[in-house]
Amino acid sequence: WPYVRRATLTSLARSTIRLLQARGADLVHPSPNTLVVDSSAIGGGYGQPTSEGLDAVDRAREVAGLLLEPTYSAKALAACLRAIVEGRTGSNVLFVDTLSSRSLSHLIEAAPSLSGDSMGGLLR
């Protein structure tokens, strides 16, 4: 993927591992040459779902109760599952879904109601 540099991925991976280690996970830091950029699940283009990704959404919901959005998280999980099936991963696989499936309805209910007049005040 032309917009992802190996140094950026390595930095993000190391930061994620430090965060998980701080919470008790027993992980080792990745070497830059062990990270793989798999662009095979991108599909037709930016923001466009794929059939493989939509299948991953269904499987994630059915098997793990995860609610994934149909493009980015779905495509990442689809590529991850394919890599596992093809034997391209180690014995432990961590899938980090950065989209929260937690309901935000309680925040919406607690949000202040703004009338048209007060909204106009925000624009000034």
Salt bridges, closest charged atoms under 4 A:
ASP38 OD2 - ARG82 NH1 3.85
ASP38 OD2 - ARG88 NH2 3.67
GLU52 OE2 - ARG82 NE 2.83
ASP55 OD2 - ARG59 NH1 3.09
ASP58 OD1 - ARG61 NH2 2.82
GLU86 OE1 - ARG88 NE 2.74
